[in-house]
């Protein structure tokens, strides 16, 4: 499996931001880490080994990026307003820097699918729904799509507009809704085992249903916990059967 490490100084975040790239060809899978983790998390927990056959076959090219959750929602010493601002800066980094980097390393026509587990699932879903003009779909594993679950009671416009469970019921822009509807790749996956919340996935799927948006909701059984063994099974299954 081909692997390259890249990095540049992000003007959006005012810091160096690394990206791990795996493979040569295929659609672009943009991996967003869980919680406080980094761009090599999926490699450390052997998920990359489990999807290596699809990378080596040229089906998918993976771009794994850093989170800044430790500098925003998970920073207990930071004023909540600045947490919101920092998160917005991370969105800008993805849209204005990472997406062009992917385009430079693939093509203008290559589909980009966001993917993440746990907190990464919320971010992946949010990135897609906010910019369906440049991101083409999402694989969200074991997510909760209400950002206020992470904000310790704080709520402002930036929380609202980064919380799919809040803004999607009120989204009426026809052009954006049509771009979302054209995706064909909205995969909401969850286990039912320890620390999973399948009800959160079902609740969010209902919001999409009410908007006339196609999605796939797949609830795995109680033997699948909120943990890496679940995600190491889910992602290869979906890469092999849906793409």
N, C-alpha and C positions, 0 to 999 in steps of 0.2 A: 504493500500500500504506500503510494507516494505521499510524503508529508513535508510541508513547508511551513516555517514560522515567519510571519511578517509583523511589522510594527511601524507605526508612525505617530507623530505628535498630533493629537487631535485638537483642532481649534475650537471644536464644540465643547470639549471637556477640559481643555488646558492641561493635558497630561498625555503621556505615552500610552498608547492602546495597542495591545498585541492581537493578532488573529492567527489561528492555526488553520491551514488549508490542507485538505486530504483529497487526493485524486486528481484526474486530468479532465474528465468529461462528464456529461450528464447534466440533469437539472441541478440547480444550486439549492442546497439545504443549509439554511442559516440557523445554527444551533445557539440557543440562549441558555446560559447556565442556570442552575437552581440557586435559590437563596443567595448566600454570600460567596458563591464559588467563582472560579475563574475560567478562562478559555480552554484550559487543559483538563477540566473536570471530567468531561465525557470520555476522554482518553484514559485517565487514571482509573475510572470505574469500569473499564473494559467494554464500554458501549461501542467504541470505535472498532474494536476487534470483531464484535458481533455484526456490524454492518459492512465490514471490509469486503466481503464478496461483491456487494453492490457497487462499492467504490472501484474495486479492481476491474469489474466488468464494464465500467464506463456508464453506469446507470445514474450515478449521483456524484456530485462534487460537493464536499462539505466545507463550510466556512464556520468555524467555531470562535465566538467572540467573548470578550470579558463583560461581566456585569459591573455595575457600580452601586449595587444595593447597600454595601457597607458604607457608602458615602451618601446614602439617601434614606430609604425606608427602614433599614436595619441599624442605622446610627442613632443610638439612644441619647447621645449628647448633642444632637443637632436640632435647631429650631425647625418645627414641622414645615414652616413656609419654605425654608431653604431646601428641605428634602424634596418638596414638589418641584422647585426650580431645578435642582440637580437632576431629577428624573427627566424633566423636559429636555435638558441638555443632552442626556443619554439618547433620547429619541432622535434629537437632531443629529447626533453622531451616527446613528444607524442609517437614517434616511439620507443624510447629506454626504456621508463618508463611506460607510460600509457598503451600501448598495452600489455606488459608483465603483468601488473597488471590486465588487463581484462582477459587475458589468465588464470592467477592464480585463478580468481574468476568465470570463466566459464569453458572452456576446450580449448584444442588446435584446435578443429574442429569447434568451435562456430564462425559463421560469425560475422564480425564487420562491421557495417554500420555507416559512419560519417553523421552528420546532423547539420545544423545550418541555421540561418536566417540572412539576411543582410550581414554585414562583416563576420559573422560566416559561411555564405554560401560559400564565396570565400575560406576561410580557410578549410572548410570541403571538398570542391571539390579538392583543392590543395593537402591535405593530402592523399586523395584516389589516385589521379593520380600519385603522386610521389612514392607511395608504394603500388601498387595493389597486391603485393605479400603477404602483411600482413593485408590490409584493403580491404574489399570485395564489397563496394558500397557506394553510397552517396545519401542523400536526401537534396537538396540545395534549400532553399526558399528565393525568393526575392534577389538574388545575382547579383553582378557585378563581372565579372571574370577577370578583368584587374586591377592588383594591383596598377598600376600607378595612378589610380583614387584616391588613398589614400596617395601617396608619395610626393605630392606638387612639382612635377616636377623632383624629384630625380630619377635616374635610374642607376642601376649597375647590375652586374651578379646575385646577390642575389635577386634583384627585378625581373629580367627576369625569374629566375628559380623558383620563387614562384608566378608567374602570369600566370595562365593557358591559358589566351587569347594570351600570348606571346609565351610560349614554346610549347604548343600543336601543332600548325601548323607545327613546325619544328621537332617534335619527329619522329624519324625513327627507333628506336630500336624495332625490331620485337618482342622480348620476352616480353617487357613491354607493347607494344600495344596489344599483344595477351592476356596478363593478364587482361588488362582493358576491352577488348572485351568479356571476359568470365564472367564478373561481373553479367550482367543481372539486375543490380539495379543501374542505373544512372538516377535519377529523378530530373529534373530541373523545379522548380515550381515558378510561379510569379503571382501576381495580375496585374491589369491594372489601378488601382486607384491612388490616390494621392501619390506622391513620389515613385511610382514604376517605374521600367525601363524594361518593357518586351522586348524592343529591345536588351538589353544587354544579356538576356537569349537566345533570338533567334539567335543572332550573335554567341554566344558560342556554341549553339547546332549545328550550321552549321559547325563549326570547327570539332566537333566530327563526324558529318556525312561525312565530307570529308576524315576522317581517317578510315572510315568503322566501327565506334563504335556505337553500339546500345545505344539509350537513350530514355527517355520519356520527352518531353517538354509539359508542361501543363500551359497554360496561362488563368488565371481566369479573370473575367470581371471587369469593371470599379468600381463596388461596393466594390472591395477588395483593400484596400490601403496598403501601406508599414507600417504595424502596427500589433499589437499582435492579434487582432481579426481575421486577415487573417491567421496567423500561427497557432492559436488555432484551426482553421477549417482544414487547410491543413494537418497537421501532423497526426491527428487521421484518416482522410480520407485515407491517404496513408498506414498507418499501418494496417488499416482494409481491404483495397482492393488490396494491392500489396505484402503483406508479409504473 
